[in-house]
Amino acid sequence: MNQPPEPGNARQQAFTFLIPSISLDGSSKYPPFFDACIAGGIGGSTADFIMHSVDTVKTRLQGQPHSRIQKYTSMVQAYKTIFKQEGIMRGLYAGVTPAMIGSIPGTTLYFAVYETTKRTLNEAHVPEVLSHLAAGSLGDLAASVIYVPSEVLKTRLQLQGRYNNPHFVSGYNYRNTWHATKMIVKYDGFGALFHGFRATILRDVPYSAIQFACYEQFKKIAQKRYDQVPMGVDMITGSLAGGIAGAVTTPLDVMKTLLQTQLSGNSGSGSSKKKALVTTSATSKPIVVDPPVKHYNGIMEGMIWNYKNQGLAGLFRGIGPRVFWTSLQSAIMFVVYEQVLHLQADLREKGDWPPSKAAERITL
């Protein structure tokens, strides 16, 4: 004889869209939701801070005008040049303030949406690879509202370097993050903080989807061999996931950088002109004048123009530092993420986590 369903089971069947394991205690299948969000925010922002100097080098390589003599020719040469001429904080770590302002809340929100989507789709028996791709995409879409404005400020300050920088001509000269924000809004409008939004979305959505899908699959393979995956294996799986995703999305990263750092004053010209020879008299020597920098009107137009004028090298400009950055950033992020989860689990066993439980113990 069939038994009637228990009230709890009936409630669970009636609301099939309830998100599994969104609780402070978690379950054996997933880490606690609160822990995953905090660990993700710490891991992502830590990795972004450590790897910021490499990101600056990548931005300089991608953002230098193609029509002028190339000051930076390789990742190592660019790193040495910026360090020697501009130093660490005002050169290699230019733009780190807006980067962190966007990274901490952005990565926390990303992991919250990622975990919510992944767990919901997995419980709905969606194939794991598809659920990871979808979760990575939705997480990035949600976080983009936070990190795109910070990305605009970061890339402009990275390209500029220090205030009144005599070592690199970028077209920008901001005193600090707040001054940059005010000047951008004043002269270009509030919408300028979202310049390259579509390019950023087209770069980061597939990047995050590929990165997290690869990491989840690599981690699954590692878990078949190890009861507790060693830190070194976490680093390798994270590095591979980030490197693969970074290489595939490099052309989109190039366009994102160019769109976010181009000056609005060139908007009246849709194409760049050849160098002009200007003479003041019949006997004077001609003076070579640099042409206006190419103004890009969109993502596809920019990619086509770069391919026609510079070939694949133009589309994959800066791929070396980008893959180096994405692989190391991804490795650091996932290692810190996993280690913070382990720390949280240990504290939870002692009754010191989450903070509300520790507070209860103190007040008792």
Beta strands, then each sheet from edge to edge (+ up, - down):
strand 1: 276-278
strand 2: 287-289
sheet 1: 1+ 2-
end
